[in-house]
Amino acid sequence: MSISQLARSIVDSPTLRLNEEARLLRERGQPVIHLGIGEPKNRAPITAILSSAAKLSSGDVKYTPTDGIPSLKKAIIKYTEENYNRLVAPENIIVTAGAKQSLYNILFSIINPQDEVLILVPYWVSYPEMVKMVYGVPVIVRPEDGTFYPRMEDILEAVTSYTKAIIVNSPNNPSGVVYPKDFIAEIVEFCEKKGIYLIMDDIYHKLVFDGKTAVPGYQFTKKDVENTRVILVNGVSKIYGMTGFRIGWVIASRRMVEVMTNVQAQMTSNVSVVLQAAAEGALTGMQSVVESLRLTIENNRNVIMQELRGFTDIRVTKPEGTFYCLPDFRAYGKDSVELSKYLLKKALVVTVPGKEFGMEGHLRLSFAGSVKDLTEGIARIKWALDPNAPKEIYIGDRKLVRDWL
């Protein structure tokens, strides 16, 4: 079989292999705990379910405009005005199959071969691969101070004449940190001045804790949506817990949306009208569901932090948002892929290797699941790694004794 050079260049994911191994273990009845999951455990909002069910029951399930149905766009306009204090037009919006397609559409529309896109460490795993898929060059920017917070001095050193865009994801997957207001202000000002696109991935923007706010990039530009270099990506997957509905959107200039609409028309035509109806139902329905989910996730954050504090030699930055943390496990192993395999084999716990996020020696742990899974999962990890932990543990109905430390 002849495979394209581009396809061969896309890195496969150790996470998918670990997930598949975990699935097979579960099918054999093994009590696997999944701390790698990237979605909340809530039920979809009832307004989303009713709206999609009504559309499906009508039997009128046909093609829609490529850039999204007018009623959903109207809901997105209201959402943007309420949450970003920015009034946009329907022509400034394109609805996509999840925020992932939003990001790909943007990159496909603006990147020429060898254009550079700055990606801030730690980063979501798909950013570098998406850039490569449009023949761009991902430039990884790592904070020199060793924290999860990007610094303008590091970004300025990485910028070249080939720099076309910078991707900012705050609250950040995988670290959970929320970037400071001063940093967002600086990077918006810099991008506007230099004509560099600033892609703001705001998919977690309402999942913040301790009274924090994820400050929107729009707050720091005086340019209107037609002229700003700030491009906004959002969706219903995370804050409404609707990951399976696959609805995202982009807010950009009319010309940019026209280009992305043309690109999308040649790939997926349009997003299912049933799923668009669900997103509209979520956006126009009771917004208390978002706060309820946020409070649940914040409580889970507190639980996992409490459990990790009792872990010898683990360093962890307290998450300020999302439903992830990224503890430093280098005291137990420098190779995060091997460490994740080890924990699945010994403790039946799924974690995500930090290598995939540009943070080797770390593991991403999700606290989107149940409190029971969090407490038991961390206890198993302690048992498998920490010599100060008790030697005996029950995993499922089996009593195991650690004999390797």
N, C-alpha and C positions, 0 to 999 in steps of 0.2 A: 504494500500500500504506500502511495506517495502522499506525504503530509507536508503542508506548506511550512515554510520557514517561520512565518509569523505564528502559526499555531504551535509549533515546537518551542517557540520562545516564551510562551505563557506558562508560568510555573504552576505545577499541580499543587494541591493543598493537602498537607499532612492532616489537617483538621477533618477533611472529608473522609480520609482513610480511617482515622480514629473513630469518627461517627459511625462508619459502616461496621467497624469491628465491634463497637458498642451495641449496635442494632442486632448483630448476630448473637452476641452474648445474651441480650435480653430475650431473643427468640428461644434461646436454650434455657430460659428461666433464671438467669443470673440477675441479682439485685443491683443493677447498674444505676449510679447517680450521675446525672448530667449537669455539670457546672460549666458547660461550654455553651449552653443554649443562648441564642440571640433574640429571644422574644419573650414578652410577659406571658403569664399563665392565665390572665383574665379571659372572660368571655367577651366577644365583640359587643359593642354597644347595641342595645335593643333597637335604637333608631336606625342604625346601619342595617341590621338584619331585616327589619320591617320594610325599609326602603328598597333593598335589593329583592326581597321576596315579592313585593308588589310589582316591580318591573318584570321579574321572571314570570309571575302569574298572568301578567297581561299578554304574554306570548309575543310581544313586540320587541324582540331581541334581534336587532339588525346592526349593520354598520353605523358608526357615528362619525362626526367630524374628526379628522385625525388629531386635532389639537384639544379635543375634549368637548363634552356636551355643554351647552350654554348654562344650564342650571347649576352644574358643578362649578363652572368658572365663576358664576355669580357668588357662590358660597366661598370660593377661594379669595375672591376680591374682598368680601366682608372680613374673612379671617385675617387677611394681610393688613387691612386697615386697622383692625382691632389690636393685632399683636405686633405690628411693625410701624404703625402710624404712617403708612404709605398708601396712597390711593393709586391703584393701577387699573388698566383697562383690560377687557377680555383678550385683546390682541397681544397683551404682555404675558399671557399664560399659555403653557402647553402641559397637558395632562399625559403622564407616562405610566408604563408598567412598573411601578415602584420607583423610588428615588434612585435606584441603581441605573435604570434606563435614563433617568434625567441626567445623571452625571455623564453617562456614555454619550448621550446626544450632544451635550455641551462640548465635550472633548472632540467628538467627531466634527463638530461645526467650526471649531476655532483653531485646531492644531494642524499645522503642516509638518511634513517629515522633518525630523531633527529639532523641532521646536521643543523647548524645555518647560516642564511643569514642576514647580516646587511642591514637595510633599513633606509635611512636618511630622517628625517622629515624636511619639508613636502614632501610627497611621492605620486606618482601616485597610484590611488586606487587599482589597480590590483596586485601590487607587493606582499603584504602580503598574499593575497588569492592564488596566483600562488605558492608561497613557501609552503603553507599548502597543496595544491593539490598534491605535490610530497612528502608529509610526512616530509617536513623540518620544521624548527622553525624560523619564522620571528622575528628578534630582532630589535626593533624600537630604533633608536638613535636620541635623541632630543638635539639640541644645547642649552647648559645651559645658554647662554647669551640672549636667547629669540629671536634671529634673524632667518632668513631663510638660513643662511650660515653655513654649517657643520664645525666642528672644529676637528682636529686630536686628541686632548686630550679626547674629548667625544667618538670618535671611539675607541681609545686605551683602554678606560675603558670598552667598550662593547665587545671587542674581547676576546674569550675564546679558549680552545683547540678544541671546536666543530665548530668554525667559518670556513665555507667553501667558502663563497663568500660575496662580498659587491656590491651593485647596486648603481651606480652613474648616475644621470640624470641631465645634464647641457647642455643647458638652461633647467631650472627646471619647470616641470608641477607639482604643480599648481601656484608657486609663481612668475615665470618669472625671477628669479635671475640667473645670470651666475656665476658659482663658480670661485674663483680666481685662477690664474695660479699657485701660490705657493701651494695652497691646492691640486690641481690635481697632481703636482709634488710630494708632500709628500705622497699622498695615493698610487700613482703608485709605488714609491720606497718601501713603506711599504709592499704592496701586493707581489711584486716581491721577497722581502727578506723573507717573511713569507710563501710563497707558497699559498696565498689566491687568488682565482679568483676575478678579478675586472671586473664586467660587466658594460660597458659604453653604456648607452642608449642615443644615439646621434641623436634621431629622429628630434630634433628641431635645429640642430647645425648651420644652416645658417640663422635662424630667430633671428637675434641679432640686437641691436640698438645702436645708439650713438657711432659708430666706435668700438664697443666691438667685441671681438673674443671669441668663445667658444673653448678653448685650448684642443686639442685632447690628450688623455692619451698616445698614441703612441709616442708623442714628448719626453716623459720622461723615456723611457725604451731603453736600448741598445740591448735588446734581440730581436731576429727575431720572426716572427709570429709563428714559430713552437715551440718556447720555452717560450714566454712571457705568463704571467698570465692575461694579458689584453685581454678581448673578446669584440669585437665591434658589436653593433647592430645599424642598420640604415634602411631607407626605403624611399619611395616616398610620403607617406601620407601627411606629414605636409609641407615640403618645396616646393613641387609642387602642394599642394592642391588636392591630389589624394586619399583621404581617402577611397573612395568606391572601389578602385582597389585592395586593400588589398595585397600590395607587400612590404615585408621587406626582410632583409638578415642579416646573421651573418658572421663575419670574425673571424676565429679561426684556430687552428692548423689542419693539415690534419686528425690526429687521432680523434680530437673532431668533425670535420665535418663528418667523417665516422659514428661516433656514432649517431649524430643528424640525419643523413640521414636515418639510420636504424629505429630510433624512428619515424621520419616523415612518412616513408614508411608504417608503421603499423597504422598510424592515417589518414592522408589525401592524401597519395600517392604523389601527386605533386600539385603545384599551376597551375591554368588554363593557358594554353599557350596564350590565348587571352590577359589576364591580364599581363603576362610576356612581351608580345610584347609591350603593352602600356608603361610599366616601361622602357623598352629599348628605346622606342621612346622619353620618357622624358629625360633620361640620355644622349642620344646622340644628342638631338635636341638643339634648341636655349636656352641657360641658362639665357638669359635676363628675362625670365618669373619668375625665382626665385627672382631676384633683384626687379622686379616690385611688386611681392607679398610682399616681405620684406618691401618695402617702404610704401605700403598701410597699412600694419599692424603697422608699426612704427607711421604713422600718426594717426591711430586709437588709439594707445597707448597714444599719446599726448592728444587726445580728451578726453579719459576716465579719464586721470589724472587731466585734467583741470576741468572736471565735479565733480570729487570726492573732489577736494580742497575746494569746496563750501559747503561741507557736515560737519555738526557739529559733533565733537567727533569721527570721523572715522580716523584711522591711516592706511596708506598704504605704502608699500615699492615699489618704482618705478620699474616696470619690465624692465629688460635689454634684454629680449628675449622672445620667445614663443608668444602666444596671450592671456595670462592670467595675472590677478593680484589677490591678495589674501588679501583684506582689512580686518582689525580687526573691527568687529561689536559688540564687547562685551559690549560696552556702551548701546546697544539696546537689548541685549539678549545673554545669555551664551549658549543656546542650538541652534546650527546652523541648525539642521534639522527643528525644530519648526519655526525658523526665516524664512527659505526658504519657508515653507508651508504658513506662514503668508503673505510673499511678493507675492506669487502666488495668494492667495485668495484676498488680498486687492488691489494689484497694477497690477496684471496680468503680473508679471515679473518672469521668471525662473532664479534661481541662483543655485549654487551647494554648499551644506553644507560642511564647512571646516572639519567637523568631519571625512569625508571620506578620507581626506589627512593627518590625524593626527593633525589637527589644529582646535580644537573646538573653537567656538566663531568667526570664520572667515567665509567668503563666497568667493568662487571662482567666479570671473566675467570674462567672455570671451569678448575680443574686436575684435573677428574675423568677426563680422557682419558688418552692415552698420553704418555709422556715425549717421544717423537718429535714428536707434535703440539704439545706445549707449547714445545719449543725452536724448532721451525720456525715455529710461529705467532707467537711473540714476535719472532723474527728478521724475519719479514715486516712486522710492525707497525713495528719500528724502521726498516726500509728505507723504508717508506711515509711516516714522520713525522719521523724524526730526521736532520737534515742532517749529523750526525757519523757516521752509519752508512755502510757501503760503498754505492756507487751501483748496483752490479750484484748481482743475486740470481737464483737459479734457482727458479722456481715450477712444480712438476711438471717437465716436460722442456724448459721454455722459459726462456731467459735474458732477463731484463728489465733495462733500464737506467732508473734514476730521473732524470727531466729536469724536475722541477717544484719542486725546492728549491734 
